Amino acid sequence: MVLIILMNFLIAVISQSYDSVMDTALQTLYSQRCEMNLEIRLMRNKLGVKIERTMFIISANCTEEENDDW
C-alpha cells in the first residue's frame, strides 16, 4: 500500500515539473531569440554594417500554433 502511495506521489511530482517546464518553454524560446537579435545588431554595428530594419530570427521548427500564441 505504501509503495502505491509513494509511486503516485512520484508521478505527481514529475507531472508538475513537466508542466512547469512546458509553461515557460515558449517564453524562453522568444527570450533567447531576442538576445540573439541584440547580439547580431551589436556585431553588425561593430563591423560598420548599417541596419535598415529590425531582424527577427525564427527557427524552422516553429508551428503556426506557436506563432498564434504570440
PQR file of N, CA, C, O and H, with PARSE charges and radii, in Angstrom:
ATOM      1  N   MET A   1       0.826  -1.197   0.000 -0.4000 1.5000
ATOM      2  CA  MET A   1       0.000   0.000   0.000 -0.0000 2.0000
ATOM      3  C   MET A   1       0.870   1.260   0.000  0.5500 1.7000
ATOM      4  O   MET A   1       0.608   2.213  -0.734 -0.5500 1.4000
ATOM      5  N   VAL A   2       1.909   1.244   0.838 -0.4000 1.5000
ATOM      6  CA  VAL A   2       2.804   2.399   0.920 -0.0000 2.0000
ATOM      7  C   VAL A   2       3.516   2.608  -0.411  0.5500 1.7000
ATOM      8  O   VAL A   2       3.718   3.746  -0.834 -0.5500 1.4000
ATOM      9  H   VAL A   2       2.122   0.470   1.434  0.4000 1.0000
ATOM     10  N   LEU A   3       3.898   1.520  -1.073 -0.4000 1.5000
ATOM     11  CA  LEU A   3       4.571   1.614  -2.364 -0.0000 2.0000
ATOM     12  C   LEU A   3       3.670   2.295  -3.402  0.5500 1.7000
ATOM     13  O   LEU A   3       4.146   3.122  -4.180 -0.5500 1.4000
ATOM     14  H   LEU A   3       3.734   0.595  -0.730  0.4000 1.0000
ATOM     15  N   ILE A   4       2.411   1.966  -3.421 -0.4000 1.5000
ATOM     16  CA  ILE A   4       1.473   2.576  -4.372 -0.0000 2.0000
ATOM     17  C   ILE A   4       1.330   4.072  -4.088  0.5500 1.7000
ATOM     18  O   ILE A   4       1.305   4.878  -5.019 -0.5500 1.4000
ATOM     19  H   ILE A   4       2.024   1.295  -2.789  0.4000 1.0000
ATOM     20  N   ILE A   5       1.238   4.442  -2.835 -0.4000 1.5000
ATOM     21  CA  ILE A   5       1.117   5.857  -2.473 -0.0000 2.0000
ATOM     22  C   ILE A   5       2.371   6.623  -2.874  0.5500 1.7000
ATOM     23  O   ILE A   5       2.278   7.732  -3.402 -0.5500 1.4000
ATOM     24  H   ILE A   5       1.259   3.788  -2.079  0.4000 1.0000
ATOM     25  N   LEU A   6       3.545   6.041  -2.627 -0.4000 1.5000
ATOM     26  CA  LEU A   6       4.796   6.704  -2.999 -0.0000 2.0000
ATOM     27  C   LEU A   6       4.943   6.817  -4.511  0.5500 1.7000
ATOM     28  O   LEU A   6       5.445   7.824  -5.011 -0.5500 1.4000
ATOM     29  H   LEU A   6       3.620   5.141  -2.198  0.4000 1.0000
ATOM     30  N   MET A   7       4.512   5.802  -5.239 -0.4000 1.5000
ATOM     31  CA  MET A   7       4.572   5.868  -6.710 -0.0000 2.0000
ATOM     32  C   MET A   7       3.638   6.962  -7.237  0.5500 1.7000
ATOM     33  O   MET A   7       4.004   7.683  -8.165 -0.5500 1.4000
ATOM     34  H   MET A   7       4.104   4.984  -4.833  0.4000 1.0000
ATOM     35  N   ASN A   8       2.455   7.094  -6.668 -0.4000 1.5000
ATOM     36  CA  ASN A   8       1.531   8.162  -7.064 -0.0000 2.0000
ATOM     37  C   ASN A   8       2.112   9.531  -6.760  0.5500 1.7000
ATOM     38  O   ASN A   8       1.966  10.464  -7.549 -0.5500 1.4000
ATOM     39  H   ASN A   8       2.157   6.509  -5.914  0.4000 1.0000
ATOM     40  N   PHE A   9       2.772   9.649  -5.615 -0.4000 1.5000
ATOM     41  CA  PHE A   9       3.418  10.909  -5.259 -0.0000 2.0000
ATOM     42  C   PHE A   9       4.529  11.240  -6.250  0.5500 1.7000
ATOM     43  O   PHE A   9       4.651  12.387  -6.681 -0.5500 1.4000
ATOM     44  H   PHE A   9       2.890   8.891  -4.974  0.4000 1.0000
ATOM     45  N   LEU A  10       5.334  10.253  -6.612 -0.4000 1.5000
ATOM     46  CA  LEU A  10       6.409  10.457  -7.583 -0.0000 2.0000
ATOM     47  C   LEU A  10       5.855  10.888  -8.936  0.5500 1.7000
ATOM     48  O   LEU A  10       6.394  11.798  -9.566 -0.5500 1.4000
ATOM     49  H   LEU A  10       5.235   9.322  -6.262  0.4000 1.0000
ATOM     50  N   ILE A  11       4.800  10.248  -9.380 -0.4000 1.5000
ATOM     51  CA  ILE A  11       4.173  10.619 -10.654 -0.0000 2.0000
ATOM     52  C   ILE A  11       3.641  12.052 -10.591  0.5500 1.7000
ATOM     53  O   ILE A  11       3.767  12.794 -11.565 -0.5500 1.4000
ATOM     54  H   ILE A  11       4.363   9.509  -8.868  0.4000 1.0000
ATOM     55  N   ALA A  12       3.060  12.446  -9.482 -0.4000 1.5000
ATOM     56  CA  ALA A  12       2.544  13.810  -9.336 -0.0000 2.0000
ATOM     57  C   ALA A  12       3.675  14.836  -9.389  0.5500 1.7000
ATOM     58  O   ALA A  12       3.530  15.881 -10.023 -0.5500 1.4000
ATOM     59  H   ALA A  12       2.958  11.843  -8.690  0.4000 1.0000
ATOM     60  N   VAL A  13       4.790  14.551  -8.735 -0.4000 1.5000
ATOM     61  CA  VAL A  13       5.923  15.485  -8.738 -0.0000 2.0000
ATOM     62  C   VAL A  13       6.501  15.622 -10.139  0.5500 1.7000
ATOM     63  O   VAL A  13       6.798  16.731 -10.583 -0.5500 1.4000
ATOM     64  H   VAL A  13       4.908  13.702  -8.220  0.4000 1.0000
ATOM     65  N   ILE A  14       6.662  14.504 -10.834 -0.4000 1.5000
ATOM     66  CA  ILE A  14       7.202  14.547 -12.196 -0.0000 2.0000
ATOM     67  C   ILE A  14       6.243  15.288 -13.125  0.5500 1.7000
ATOM     68  O   ILE A  14       6.690  16.075 -13.960 -0.5500 1.4000
ATOM     69  H   ILE A  14       6.420  13.604 -10.472  0.4000 1.0000
ATOM     70  N   SER A  15       4.954  15.058 -13.000 -0.4000 1.5000
ATOM     71  CA  SER A  15       3.972  15.753 -13.842 -0.0000 2.0000
ATOM     72  C   SER A  15       3.989  17.255 -13.593  0.5500 1.7000
ATOM     73  O   SER A  15       3.894  18.043 -14.533 -0.5500 1.4000
ATOM     74  H   SER A  15       4.592  14.419 -12.321  0.4000 1.0000
ATOM     75  N   GLN A  16       4.108  17.650 -12.342 -0.4000 1.5000
ATOM     76  CA  GLN A  16       4.150  19.071 -12.010 -0.0000 2.0000
ATOM     77  C   GLN A  16       5.409  19.722 -12.589  0.5500 1.7000
ATOM     78  O   GLN A  16       5.346  20.839 -13.103 -0.5500 1.4000
ATOM     79  H   GLN A  16       4.184  17.010 -11.578  0.4000 1.0000
ATOM     80  N   SER A  17       6.539  19.040 -12.511 -0.4000 1.5000
ATOM     81  CA  SER A  17       7.783  19.573 -13.068 -0.0000 2.0000
ATOM     82  C   SER A  17       7.678  19.709 -14.581  0.5500 1.7000
ATOM     83  O   SER A  17       8.121  20.709 -15.146 -0.5500 1.4000
ATOM     84  H   SER A  17       6.590  18.132 -12.094  0.4000 1.0000
ATOM     85  N   TYR A  18       7.099  18.721 -15.236 -0.4000 1.5000
ATOM     86  CA  TYR A  18       6.930  18.755 -16.686 -0.0000 2.0000
ATOM     87  C   TYR A  18       6.028  19.921 -17.094  0.5500 1.7000
ATOM     88  O   TYR A  18       6.346  20.642 -18.039 -0.5500 1.4000
ATOM     89  H   TYR A  18       6.739  17.909 -14.778  0.4000 1.0000
ATOM     90  N   ASP A  19       4.924  20.110 -16.404 -0.4000 1.5000
ATOM     91  CA  ASP A  19       4.018  21.221 -16.706 -0.0000 2.0000
ATOM     92  C   ASP A  19       4.709  22.567 -16.530  0.5500 1.7000
ATOM     93  O   ASP A  19       4.512  23.483 -17.329 -0.5500 1.4000
ATOM     94  H   ASP A  19       4.666  19.524 -15.636  0.4000 1.0000
ATOM     95  N   SER A  20       5.507  22.682 -15.499 -0.4000 1.5000
ATOM     96  CA  SER A  20       6.229  23.928 -15.252 -0.0000 2.0000
ATOM     97  C   SER A  20       7.203  24.241 -16.384  0.5500 1.7000
ATOM     98  O   SER A  20       7.290  25.384 -16.831 -0.5500 1.4000
ATOM     99  H   SER A  20       5.667  21.939 -14.849  0.4000 1.0000
ATOM    100  N   VAL A  21       7.926  23.240 -16.844 -0.4000 1.5000
ATOM    101  CA  VAL A  21       8.880  23.426 -17.941 -0.0000 2.0000
ATOM    102  C   VAL A  21       8.150  23.786 -19.226  0.5500 1.7000
ATOM    103  O   VAL A  21       8.582  24.683 -19.951 -0.5500 1.4000
ATOM    104  H   VAL A  21       7.855  22.311 -16.481  0.4000 1.0000
ATOM    105  N   MET A  22       7.062  23.108 -19.515 -0.4000 1.5000
ATOM    106  CA  MET A  22       6.329  23.378 -20.750 -0.0000 2.0000
ATOM    107  C   MET A  22       5.678  24.758 -20.733  0.5500 1.7000
ATOM    108  O   MET A  22       5.514  25.368 -21.790 -0.5500 1.4000
ATOM    109  H   MET A  22       6.711  22.380 -18.927  0.4000 1.0000
ATOM    110  N   ASP A  23       5.306  25.259 -19.568 -0.4000 1.5000
ATOM    111  CA  ASP A  23       4.706  26.592 -19.476 -0.0000 2.0000
ATOM    112  C   ASP A  23       5.716  27.683 -19.817  0.5500 1.7000
ATOM    113  O   ASP A  23       5.349  28.705 -20.398 -0.5500 1.4000
ATOM    114  H   ASP A  23       5.439  24.764 -18.709  0.4000 1.0000
ATOM    115  N   THR A  24       6.959  27.482 -19.467 -0.4000 1.5000
ATOM    116  CA  THR A  24       7.968  28.508 -19.691 -0.0000 2.0000
ATOM    117  C   THR A  24       8.793  28.277 -20.957  0.5500 1.7000
ATOM    118  O   THR A  24       9.640  29.107 -21.288 -0.5500 1.4000
ATOM    119  H   THR A  24       7.257  26.652 -18.994  0.4000 1.0000
ATOM    120  N   ALA A  25       8.570  27.180 -21.667 -0.4000 1.5000
ATOM    121  CA  ALA A  25       9.394  26.840 -22.830 -0.0000 2.0000
ATOM    122  C   ALA A  25       9.280  27.888 -23.943  0.5500 1.7000
ATOM    123  O   ALA A  25      10.296  28.314 -24.492 -0.5500 1.4000
ATOM    124  H   ALA A  25       7.882  26.507 -21.398  0.4000 1.0000
ATOM    125  N   LEU A  26       8.081  28.297 -24.274 -0.4000 1.5000
ATOM    126  CA  LEU A  26       7.888  29.246 -25.366 -0.0000 2.0000
ATOM    127  C   LEU A  26       8.429  30.628 -24.997  0.5500 1.7000
ATOM    128  O   LEU A  26       9.008  31.313 -25.840 -0.5500 1.4000
ATOM    129  H   LEU A  26       7.256  27.951 -23.828  0.4000 1.0000
ATOM    130  N   GLN A  27       8.243  31.034 -23.754 -0.4000 1.5000
ATOM    131  CA  GLN A  27       8.777  32.318 -23.308 -0.0000 2.0000
ATOM    132  C   GLN A  27      10.298  32.311 -23.375  0.5500 1.7000
ATOM    133  O   GLN A  27      10.910  33.302 -23.775 -0.5500 1.4000
ATOM    134  H   GLN A  27       7.772  30.478 -23.070  0.4000 1.0000
ATOM    135  N   THR A  28      10.905  31.204 -22.988 -0.4000 1.5000
ATOM    136  CA  THR A  28      12.357  31.083 -23.044 -0.0000 2.0000
ATOM    137  C   THR A  28      12.842  31.126 -24.485  0.5500 1.7000
ATOM    138  O   THR A  28      13.865  31.745 -24.778 -0.5500 1.4000
ATOM    139  H   THR A  28      10.408  30.399 -22.663  0.4000 1.0000
ATOM    140  N   LEU A  29      12.116  30.472 -25.385 -0.4000 1.5000
ATOM    141  CA  LEU A  29      12.475  30.468 -26.800 -0.0000 2.0000
ATOM    142  C   LEU A  29      12.524  31.891 -27.353  0.5500 1.7000
ATOM    143  O   LEU A  29      13.503  32.269 -27.996 -0.5500 1.4000
ATOM    144  H   LEU A  29      11.285  29.969 -25.147  0.4000 1.0000
ATOM    145  N   TYR A  30      11.490  32.676 -27.112 -0.4000 1.5000
ATOM    146  CA  TYR A  30      11.456  34.040 -27.624 -0.0000 2.0000
ATOM    147  C   TYR A  30      12.460  34.942 -26.916  0.5500 1.7000
ATOM    148  O   TYR A  30      12.999  35.864 -27.529 -0.5500 1.4000
ATOM    149  H   TYR A  30      10.694  32.370 -26.589  0.4000 1.0000
ATOM    150  N   SER A  31      12.714  34.697 -25.662 -0.4000 1.5000
ATOM    151  CA  SER A  31      13.726  35.460 -24.937 -0.0000 2.0000
ATOM    152  C   SER A  31      15.109  35.216 -25.541  0.5500 1.7000
ATOM    153  O   SER A  31      15.892  36.152 -25.703 -0.5500 1.4000
ATOM    154  H   SER A  31      12.277  33.949 -25.163  0.4000 1.0000
ATOM    155  N   GLN A  32      15.404  33.975 -25.867 -0.4000 1.5000
ATOM    156  CA  GLN A  32      16.690  33.656 -26.479 -0.0000 2.0000
ATOM    157  C   GLN A  32      16.800  34.270 -27.871  0.5500 1.7000
ATOM    158  O   GLN A  32      17.872  34.733 -28.259 -0.5500 1.4000
ATOM    159  H   GLN A  32      14.768  33.215 -25.735  0.4000 1.0000
ATOM    160  N   ARG A  33      15.711  34.278 -28.617 -0.4000 1.5000
ATOM    161  CA  ARG A  33      15.724  34.913 -29.946 -0.0000 2.0000
ATOM    162  C   ARG A  33      15.993  36.409 -29.823  0.5500 1.7000
ATOM    163  O   ARG A  33      16.726  36.981 -30.629 -0.5500 1.4000
ATOM    164  H   ARG A  33      14.840  33.901 -28.301  0.4000 1.0000
ATOM    165  N   CYS A  34      15.404  37.032 -28.824 -0.4000 1.5000
ATOM    166  CA  CYS A  34      15.605  38.460 -28.600 -0.0000 2.0000
ATOM    167  C   CYS A  34      17.065  38.742 -28.283  0.5500 1.7000
ATOM    168  O   CYS A  34      17.643  39.695 -28.805 -0.5500 1.4000
ATOM    169  H   CYS A  34      14.808  36.567 -28.169  0.4000 1.0000
ATOM    170  N   GLU A  35      17.663  37.919 -27.433 -0.4000 1.5000
ATOM    171  CA  GLU A  35      19.075  38.086 -27.107 -0.0000 2.0000
ATOM    172  C   GLU A  35      19.952  37.885 -28.339  0.5500 1.7000
ATOM    173  O   GLU A  35      20.947  38.589 -28.513 -0.5500 1.4000
ATOM    174  H   GLU A  35      17.193  37.144 -27.009  0.4000 1.0000
ATOM    175  N   MET A  36      19.589  36.928 -29.195 -0.4000 1.5000
ATOM    176  CA  MET A  36      20.356  36.682 -30.407 -0.0000 2.0000
ATOM    177  C   MET A  36      20.248  37.870 -31.359  0.5500 1.7000
ATOM    178  O   MET A  36      21.235  38.251 -31.988 -0.5500 1.4000
ATOM    179  H   MET A  36      18.781  36.356 -29.054  0.4000 1.0000
ATOM    180  N   ASN A  37      19.054  38.460 -31.470 -0.4000 1.5000
ATOM    181  CA  ASN A  37      18.892  39.645 -32.311 -0.0000 2.0000
ATOM    182  C   ASN A  37      19.771  40.787 -31.808  0.5500 1.7000
ATOM    183  O   ASN A  37      20.377  41.502 -32.606 -0.5500 1.4000
ATOM    184  H   ASN A  37      18.252  38.151 -30.959  0.4000 1.0000
ATOM    185  N   LEU A  38      19.844  40.960 -30.494 -0.4000 1.5000
ATOM    186  CA  LEU A  38      20.679  42.003 -29.919 -0.0000 2.0000
ATOM    187  C   LEU A  38      22.149  41.749 -30.229  0.5500 1.7000
ATOM    188  O   LEU A  38      22.873  42.676 -30.592 -0.5500 1.4000
ATOM    189  H   LEU A  38      19.352  40.379 -29.846  0.4000 1.0000
ATOM    190  N   GLU A  39      22.597  40.505 -30.090 -0.4000 1.5000
ATOM    191  CA  GLU A  39      23.989  40.177 -30.379 -0.0000 2.0000
ATOM    192  C   GLU A  39      24.317  40.432 -31.850  0.5500 1.7000
ATOM    193  O   GLU A  39      25.385  40.954 -32.168 -0.5500 1.4000
ATOM    194  H   GLU A  39      22.009  39.752 -29.795  0.4000 1.0000
ATOM    195  N   ILE A  40      23.407  40.069 -32.739 -0.4000 1.5000
ATOM    196  CA  ILE A  40      23.630  40.311 -34.170 -0.0000 2.0000
ATOM    197  C   ILE A  40      23.708  41.804 -34.451  0.5500 1.7000
ATOM    198  O   ILE A  40      24.563  42.252 -35.215 -0.5500 1.4000
ATOM    199  H   ILE A  40      22.538  39.645 -32.481  0.4000 1.0000
ATOM    200  N   ARG A  41      22.823  42.566 -33.840 -0.4000 1.5000
ATOM    201  CA  ARG A  41      22.827  44.009 -34.036 -0.0000 2.0000
ATOM    202  C   ARG A  41      24.151  44.614 -33.554  0.5500 1.7000
ATOM    203  O   ARG A  41      24.729  45.462 -34.233 -0.5500 1.4000
ATOM    204  H   ARG A  41      22.128  42.202 -33.220  0.4000 1.0000
ATOM    205  N   LEU A  42      24.626  44.181 -32.388 -0.4000 1.5000
ATOM    206  CA  LEU A  42      25.889  44.696 -31.860 -0.0000 2.0000
ATOM    207  C   LEU A  42      27.061  44.319 -32.759  0.5500 1.7000
ATOM    208  O   LEU A  42      27.963  45.126 -32.978 -0.5500 1.4000
ATOM    209  H   LEU A  42      24.157  43.492 -31.836  0.4000 1.0000
ATOM    210  N   MET A  43      27.048  43.097 -33.277 -0.4000 1.5000
ATOM    211  CA  MET A  43      28.126  42.669 -34.175 -0.0000 2.0000
ATOM    212  C   MET A  43      28.107  43.470 -35.474  0.5500 1.7000
ATOM    213  O   MET A  43      29.156  43.877 -35.973 -0.5500 1.4000
ATOM    214  H   MET A  43      26.314  42.441 -33.098  0.4000 1.0000
ATOM    215  N   ARG A  44      26.915  43.694 -36.017 -0.4000 1.5000
ATOM    216  CA  ARG A  44      26.825  44.456 -37.279 -0.0000 2.0000
ATOM    217  C   ARG A  44      27.243  45.903 -37.066  0.5500 1.7000
ATOM    218  O   ARG A  44      27.874  46.495 -37.942 -0.5500 1.4000
ATOM    219  H   ARG A  44      26.062  43.363 -35.612  0.4000 1.0000
ATOM    220  N   ASN A  45      26.898  46.490 -35.907 -0.4000 1.5000
ATOM    221  CA  ASN A  45      27.333  47.857 -35.616 -0.0000 2.0000
ATOM    222  C   ASN A  45      28.846  47.929 -35.470  0.5500 1.7000
ATOM    223  O   ASN A  45      29.474  48.882 -35.929 -0.5500 1.4000
ATOM    224  H   ASN A  45      26.385  46.009 -35.196  0.4000 1.0000
ATOM    225  N   LYS A  46      29.428  46.923 -34.832 -0.4000 1.5000
ATOM    226  CA  LYS A  46      30.872  46.882 -34.639 -0.0000 2.0000
ATOM    227  C   LYS A  46      31.594  46.760 -35.980  0.5500 1.7000
ATOM    228  O   LYS A  46      32.665  47.337 -36.164 -0.5500 1.4000
ATOM    229  H   LYS A  46      28.918  46.149 -34.459  0.4000 1.0000
ATOM    230  N   LEU A  47      31.011  46.013 -36.912 -0.4000 1.5000
ATOM    231  CA  LEU A  47      31.621  45.834 -38.232 -0.0000 2.0000
ATOM    232  C   LEU A  47      31.315  47.001 -39.169  0.5500 1.7000
ATOM    233  O   LEU A  47      31.887  47.082 -40.256 -0.5500 1.4000
ATOM    234  H   LEU A  47      30.141  45.544 -36.762  0.4000 1.0000
ATOM    235  N   GLY A  48      30.435  47.893 -38.771 -0.4000 1.5000
ATOM    236  CA  GLY A  48      30.113  49.055 -39.584 -0.0000 2.0000
ATOM    237  C   GLY A  48      29.027  48.823 -40.610  0.5500 1.7000
ATOM    238  O   GLY A  48      28.878  49.619 -41.536 -0.5500 1.4000
ATOM    239  H   GLY A  48      29.971  47.827 -37.888  0.4000 1.0000
ATOM    240  N   VAL A  49      28.272  47.765 -40.471 -0.4000 1.5000
ATOM    241  CA  VAL A  49      27.183  47.468 -41.394 -0.0000 2.0000
ATOM    242  C   VAL A  49      25.937  48.190 -40.898  0.5500 1.7000
ATOM    243  O   VAL A  49      25.536  48.031 -39.745 -0.5500 1.4000
ATOM    244  H   VAL A  49      28.393  47.118 -39.718  0.4000 1.0000
ATOM    245  N   LYS A  50      25.326  48.985 -41.776 -0.4000 1.5000
ATOM    246  CA  LYS A  50      24.136  49.730 -41.385 -0.0000 2.0000
ATOM    247  C   LYS A  50      22.917  48.806 -41.366  0.5500 1.7000
ATOM    248  O   LYS A  50      22.684  48.045 -42.305 -0.5500 1.4000
ATOM    249  H   LYS A  50      25.651  49.115 -42.713  0.4000 1.0000
ATOM    250  N   ILE A  51      22.150  48.887 -40.285 -0.4000 1.5000
ATOM    251  CA  ILE A  51      20.934  48.092 -40.154 -0.0000 2.0000
ATOM    252  C   ILE A  51      19.759  48.958 -40.590  0.5500 1.7000
ATOM    253  O   ILE A  51      19.510  50.021 -40.020 -0.5500 1.4000
ATOM    254  H   ILE A  51      22.340  49.505 -39.522  0.4000 1.0000
ATOM    255  N   GLU A  52      19.045  48.492 -41.604 -0.4000 1.5000
ATOM    256  CA  GLU A  52      17.948  49.277 -42.137 -0.0000 2.0000
ATOM    257  C   GLU A  52      16.609  48.925 -41.489  0.5500 1.7000
ATOM    258  O   GLU A  52      15.696  49.751 -41.470 -0.5500 1.4000
ATOM    259  H   GLU A  52      19.248  47.629 -42.067  0.4000 1.0000
ATOM    260  N   ARG A  53      16.488  47.719 -40.963 -0.4000 1.5000
ATOM    261  CA  ARG A  53      15.249  47.347 -40.292 -0.0000 2.0000
ATOM    262  C   ARG A  53      15.537  46.286 -39.239  0.5500 1.7000
ATOM    263  O   ARG A  53      16.626  45.714 -39.186 -0.5500 1.4000
ATOM    264  H   ARG A  53      17.230  47.049 -40.979  0.4000 1.0000
ATOM    265  N   THR A  54      14.545  46.040 -38.415 -0.4000 1.5000
ATOM    266  CA  THR A  54      14.695  45.091 -37.316 -0.0000 2.0000
ATOM    267  C   THR A  54      14.720  43.670 -37.845  0.5500 1.7000
ATOM    268  O   THR A  54      14.009  43.338 -38.793 -0.5500 1.4000
ATOM    269  H   THR A  54      13.660  46.504 -38.458  0.4000 1.0000
ATOM    270  N   MET A  55      15.545  42.831 -37.227 -0.4000 1.5000
ATOM    271  CA  MET A  55      15.651  41.434 -37.619 -0.0000 2.0000
ATOM    272  C   MET A  55      14.831  40.581 -36.661  0.5500 1.7000
ATOM    273  O   MET A  55      14.771  40.845 -35.460 -0.5500 1.4000
ATOM    274  H   MET A  55      16.124  43.102 -36.457  0.4000 1.0000
ATOM    275  N   PHE A  56      14.217  39.578 -37.204 -0.4000 1.5000
ATOM    276  CA  PHE A  56      13.535  38.592 -36.376 -0.0000 2.0000
ATOM    277  C   PHE A  56      14.040  37.228 -36.792  0.5500 1.7000
ATOM    278  O   PHE A  56      13.900  36.830 -37.949 -0.5500 1.4000
ATOM    279  H   PHE A  56      14.266  39.363 -38.180  0.4000 1.0000
ATOM    280  N   ILE A  57      14.624  36.516 -35.853 -0.4000 1.5000
ATOM    281  CA  ILE A  57      15.138  35.192 -36.140 -0.0000 2.0000
ATOM    282  C   ILE A  57      14.071  34.188 -35.743  0.5500 1.7000
ATOM    283  O   ILE A  57      13.642  34.132 -34.591 -0.5500 1.4000
ATOM    284  H   ILE A  57      14.738  36.839 -34.914  0.4000 1.0000
ATOM    285  N   ILE A  58      13.653  33.401 -36.719 -0.4000 1.5000
ATOM    286  CA  ILE A  58      12.623  32.399 -36.471 -0.0000 2.0000
ATOM    287  C   ILE A  58      13.192  31.049 -36.879  0.5500 1.7000
ATOM    288  O   ILE A  58      13.713  30.894 -37.984 -0.5500 1.4000
ATOM    289  H   ILE A  58      14.001  33.446 -37.655  0.4000 1.0000
ATOM    290  N   SER A  59      13.092  30.092 -35.999 -0.4000 1.5000
ATOM    291  CA  SER A  59      13.629  28.772 -36.311 -0.0000 2.0000
ATOM    292  C   SER A  59      12.685  28.029 -37.232  0.5500 1.7000
ATOM    293  O   SER A  59      11.500  28.349 -37.324 -0.5500 1.4000
ATOM    294  H   SER A  59      12.669  30.218 -35.101  0.4000 1.0000
ATOM    295  N   ALA A  60      13.226  27.032 -37.913 -0.4000 1.5000
ATOM    296  CA  ALA A  60      12.443  26.272 -38.885 -0.0000 2.0000
ATOM    297  C   ALA A  60      11.397  25.393 -38.229  0.5500 1.7000
ATOM    298  O   ALA A  60      10.450  24.970 -38.891 -0.5500 1.4000
ATOM    299  H   ALA A  60      14.188  26.772 -37.838  0.4000 1.0000
ATOM    300  N   ASN A  61      11.543  25.107 -36.941 -0.4000 1.5000
ATOM    301  CA  ASN A  61      10.602  24.199 -36.301 -0.0000 2.0000
ATOM    302  C   ASN A  61       9.428  24.916 -35.639  0.5500 1.7000
ATOM    303  O   ASN A  61       8.694  24.292 -34.872 -0.5500 1.4000
ATOM    304  H   ASN A  61      12.312  25.450 -36.402  0.4000 1.0000
ATOM    305  N   CYS A  62       9.229  26.187 -35.907 -0.4000 1.5000
ATOM    306  CA  CYS A  62       8.070  26.905 -35.360 -0.0000 2.0000
ATOM    307  C   CYS A  62       6.813  26.459 -36.089  0.5500 1.7000
ATOM    308  O   CYS A  62       6.809  26.291 -37.308 -0.5500 1.4000
ATOM    309  H   CYS A  62       9.824  26.694 -36.530  0.4000 1.0000
ATOM    310  N   THR A  63       5.769  26.274 -35.334 -0.4000 1.5000
ATOM    311  CA  THR A  63       4.500  25.898 -35.940 -0.0000 2.0000
ATOM    312  C   THR A  63       3.574  27.101 -35.906  0.5500 1.7000
ATOM    313  O   THR A  63       3.826  28.080 -35.205 -0.5500 1.4000
ATOM    314  H   THR A  63       5.773  26.410 -34.343  0.4000 1.0000
ATOM    315  N   GLU A  64       2.523  27.013 -36.658 -0.4000 1.5000
ATOM    316  CA  GLU A  64       1.532  28.091 -36.679 -0.0000 2.0000
ATOM    317  C   GLU A  64       0.918  28.275 -35.298  0.5500 1.7000
ATOM    318  O   GLU A  64       0.590  29.394 -34.904 -0.5500 1.4000
ATOM    319  H   GLU A  64       2.318  26.217 -37.228  0.4000 1.0000
ATOM    320  N   GLU A  65       0.763  27.182 -34.568 -0.4000 1.5000
ATOM    321  CA  GLU A  65       0.152  27.257 -33.247 -0.0000 2.0000
ATOM    322  C   GLU A  65       1.013  28.108 -32.304  0.5500 1.7000
ATOM    323  O   GLU A  65       0.475  28.900 -31.531 -0.5500 1.4000
ATOM    324  H   GLU A  65       1.029  26.273 -34.888  0.4000 1.0000
ATOM    325  N   GLU A  66       2.334  27.953 -32.359 -0.4000 1.5000
ATOM    326  CA  GLU A  66       3.223  28.744 -31.526 -0.0000 2.0000
ATOM    327  C   GLU A  66       3.152  30.211 -31.905  0.5500 1.7000
ATOM    328  O   GLU A  66       3.154  31.074 -31.027 -0.5500 1.4000
ATOM    329  H   GLU A  66       2.770  27.309 -32.988  0.4000 1.0000
ATOM    330  N   ASN A  67       3.088  30.510 -33.193 -0.4000 1.5000
ATOM    331  CA  ASN A  67       3.034  31.895 -33.634 -0.0000 2.0000
ATOM    332  C   ASN A  67       1.732  32.547 -33.239  0.5500 1.7000
ATOM    333  O   ASN A  67       1.708  33.755 -33.003 -0.5500 1.4000
ATOM    334  H   ASN A  67       3.086  29.809 -33.906  0.4000 1.0000
ATOM    335  N   ASP A  68       0.637  31.793 -33.156 -0.4000 1.5000
ATOM    336  CA  ASP A  68      -0.645  32.351 -32.743 -0.0000 2.0000
ATOM    337  C   ASP A  68      -0.632  32.777 -31.291  0.5500 1.7000
ATOM    338  O   ASP A  68      -1.320  33.727 -30.915 -0.5500 1.4000
ATOM    339  H   ASP A  68       0.656  30.812 -33.348  0.4000 1.0000
ATOM    340  N   ASP A  69       0.156  32.075 -30.456 -0.4000 1.5000
ATOM    341  CA  ASP A  69       0.210  32.411 -29.034 -0.0000 2.0000
ATOM    342  C   ASP A  69       0.807  33.798 -28.813  0.5500 1.7000
ATOM    343  O   ASP A  69       0.456  34.477 -27.848 -0.5500 1.4000
ATOM    344  H   ASP A  69       0.714  31.303 -30.761  0.4000 1.0000
ATOM    345  N   TRP A  70       1.696  34.217 -29.691 -0.4000 1.5000
ATOM    346  CA  TRP A  70       2.380  35.493 -29.508 -0.0000 2.0000
ATOM    347  C   TRP A  70       1.779  36.523 -30.433  0.5500 1.7000
ATOM    348  O   TRP A  70       2.212  37.675 -30.439 -0.5500 1.4000
ATOM    349  H   TRP A  70       1.981  33.665 -30.475  0.4000 1.0000
TER
END
